[in-house]
Every structure is written in structure tokens, then in C-alpha cells.
Amino acid sequence: MTYAIETKEMTRYFGDLCAVNRVSLQVPSGAIFGFLGPNGAGKTTTLRLLLGLLDLHGGSATVLGYDVATQSHLVREHTGVLLEHDGLYQRLTVLDNLEFFGRIYRLEKKARQMRIQELLEHLGMWEWRNADVSKLSKGMKQKVAIARALLHRPSLIFLDEPSAGLDPVAAVALREDIQNLAQREGTTVFLTTHNLAEAEKICDIVGVIRQGQLIAVGTPAELRAHTGKPTVAIYGQGFSASAVEALRSLPQVCSVLFHPDHLQVELEPGAETAPLISLLVRQGVEVEEVRKGRGSLEEAFVTLMREEEQKSSEV
Amino acid sequence: MDDIMTIFWKELKELWHARGGLRTRLLTYLPLLLVFGVVLPLQEREAWVDGPLAGIFAIVLPFILAGGAVADSFAGERERHTLETLLATRLSDRDIFLGKVLACVTYSVALVWASMLLSLVTLNVAKGSGPFFLYRNVILLMIVVGALLSSMLTAAIGVFVSLRAPTVRAAAQWFSVITLVLFVGGPLLLQALPPSAKEALLQILNTVNLNLVGIVLALVALALDMILLALGIARFQRTRLILEE
């Protein structure tokens, strides 16, 4: 397997603060990699280190085979970016913005024009090509920024919180665009986000960072299996306090959350659901519906954070 | 060179679009062109092409015309959050810096030369018949070389200030202060000199070759331009700028 990104004990300090702490990571070529973490966890610093925009204070990193410490210009030549801000020139039109970046990447005039048209058409932005960027909505600007990132057909794109600030419809549309374009062009995507639902839907692999340390890497399913426990939602009527208490006393039940119309029960891995239902029926509950579920990535993420917090407090 | 020209192209596009629609843009430049291209030449007549006024204006104008543009060059990118994306491209630090300086110089010198050319046209049209009004050689030199050196100085100072300033407003304020010191500080210093020193200075000026003084001043301006550009290039480092974002 070839890796688009490989880091070994990558470290970066800001004064006494270790913003990225010995991060070792491998991102396979062609994958959509989600880099998750709370605010200030070190996501953006990691991205800047990988782009060679900040110096490493320890360890090493290669992006597309180029050493970020000594060949950062080559890293930037072969990658596309959409950073925290869209980075578009508001006074210029959509076409002028893309024309500028096409020139930066030395695309021939004809090829540049064709590529711009192809991307804008694909993203549904061709009609807006002559509009000033300042006139576009946030979602449209993000689409133009995605087009800009993909303009020179990079092997790898870095997206820093691409759906931040977008309404849900625009966020879903953008997510689909990223997936489609990455698939169509065979591009590796390195995506930082704290939108866990988004990561779960589009990422092949996710890494979780907390206080500069990489605490977990795997597929969303692996992370869920590792930390997210199976859950069951039991809908019905007549949930009494004694029924809930009886449920909580079962060894296979980890937690019970009481909602007006249902109970949300977290189970130990491999636990059976039938004994729970029998017990509730015996307690006089009229069970109407049972929905089994696996822990979401969000739950897995929260569990990971809690575990790490506990470890830190123990130390 | 291609990369410098790419930045240059973008900068000029942004400058052209900076003041909104075409009408606003014309309204911004038209009064300047009218004053320096029509009103003053018509008042001065022959003195405009023979006397030092046009040459002095050509040297001072870049500071007045291009101050805003150069202050915007880096501080504007930082303020509008476009700098990091630009730094994340394949362009080298030096090419980004020089592309911006070149755009500022071109913008400034083009405005000065356009005003001076218009003034010549105005004078000749107003005169009607007879030999053409042309600038005296020394005045022409001040307009061509002086304006260029002055524009370079404007760009070098402005870009350097813009690199350090957190906002466009701060950059513009710093640029204004430096301009004031340059143009008001000199005369004030002369005023403050004791009478004996003033007399000695006048004697020197009366005896020296003024052409030589001009050449020396031009060389000093060129050296200052080079020093400021070198300092700017040295200061323009991605890793440093990212931390200031």
C-alpha cells in the first residue's frame, strides 16, 4: 500500500505548549481521511506542518513522498487546499479567482479554461462565473474554493473544516461534491473537522487528536466497535421508575436514558436485547417498537475524549 | 519571472476593482488627472515644462497616489484572510513579494506618467500653433527616472510597512507618518539649523554642480530602495507570516 501522508513522531511547539505531540500517522493514497478533534486540539497546526507552512520541531513527515522539512515547495505544488477561510479574492470574479490559481499552477491557457469550465459545471457554479465573489453565498464560495483546490488535479487535497458555517443543505451538497470529485479524480482527501456526522458519512479512515496527541486511528466502524457500545431504543408506554431501575440493575446494561416516549439503553458488547424486553413487559411496560443501533462515531469520539481525560487526571 | 507576473496580474486586477464600479474608479482618478494634467499646467504655462514644479510633483505624487494601494498589499491579504491560501501555493516567497512590489511601482508610476503626459497635451492644445511645448531635459529626467525611483521607494516603504501591520488601516497610518517625516521632516530640520550652518549649506549649494547633486540624490534613493527591498524579502517568510495570521 502506498501512503499519501506519512508522519513519524511529528512535533511542534508554540513556546511551552506542545501543539502537535509526536504524531505518527499514515494516510493511504486515494483515501478520504478525517482528522477529528475538539477546538484547539492541533488539527490546523498538523495541516500547516504537512503543507510546510510551519517548521517541524521534531520527528519527520512526508507528503506524496516529499519531505515537508526540505521539499515543502514540492508538497505545495502537488497538493490543493481549502483552509479555514475560503481564501478567495472578494473583489475579483469567480473566473478571475480560478484564472489566477490556474496561472499559479502553470496550466496552459486552453487547458486552464477547459478545466475551470469542467469544475464549475460539475459544481453547478458555471452560471456564476462572472459574478464577484463578494456577491456569493457562503456555500457557493466554498464550492468555488473546492474548484480552486482541485484546479491543477492535485494528488492530495487538504480541507480544513470545509462545511463550517454552512447551513445543513449546503453542507450535505458540499459533502457530496467532495465525495464525487475525490472519487472521480482519484484524489486523496485530508479533511479536518469536528462535524462527526460528516466524518462518519464520507471518511474511509479517521484519526482523533486531543491536546496535540493522536489518540486513535481507524475506519469509522473500527472506532465505533472499539469505543462505541451497542445501543437499543425501546419505544412504548408505561415506563415507570421501577422499570427503569430494574433495567439498570441488569449486568449487560451500561446506562439507561429516559426520554418521554422511549428509553435509550447502552449495552455491553455482545449483549442480548430479548431479556430487556421481557423484563420491561413484566414491569407493565407496553413495548411498541425496538430499534437496535450501534454506537455512532460521535459516541465513540465522546468516549475517547472521556477516557483520555480520565487518563490525564489520573496522571 | 512567470510567477512574479502572475502575482502582478492579480494585484493590478485587485487594484482596478478596489474602488467598486467603473464610475467610482473614474471619480477617484479624474480629479487627480484634472489637477496635475490640466489645471496646474494651464496656470503655469511655459514654467510647467521649463521650471522644476512638474519634476517635483512627479517625485512627490507617488507617495500621495499609491499610499493606499501599497498599504493594502500584504495587510489587505491578511485582513481578508487570503494570505494563508496564497502562501499554501507553490509560489516562492520571493516571487510573491516581488510581484506585489512590481504591481505597486507600476500603478504608481503609470498614474504619474499619465498625469505628466496629459499636462503636455493640455499645454500644446491650449497653445494652438507654434513649436511644441516639451519638458526640459532635466525636468524630463525627473519625471522619468525621479518618478520611477520615487515609486520604487513608495512601494518598498509601503510593502515593508504592510508586511508588519496587522490591518490595512494601521499600514496606511504608518505609511502616512513615514511620508510626513520624509517630506516635512527635511524642511523642518533645515529650519532648525543655526544661521551659521544654514549659511554654510547655502554656500555649498551655490558652489556645487546641481546635476551632480541630482545624481547623488538619485543614487541615494536607489540604494534606499534596494535596502528596503532586501529587508522586505528577508522578512517575507511563510513560517513567520503564518504565525502572524
Interface residues (C-beta under 8 A of the other chain):
Chain A: R48 L51 G52 L53 L54 D55 H73 R76 E77 V81 L83 E84 H85 D86 G87 L88 Y89 Q90 R91 L92 D96 F100 F101 R103 I104 Y105 R106 D132 F158
Chain B: D2 D3 T6 W9 K10 K13 E14 H17 A18 R80 H81 T82 E84 T85 L86 L87 A88 T89 R90 L91 S92 R238 T239 I242 L243
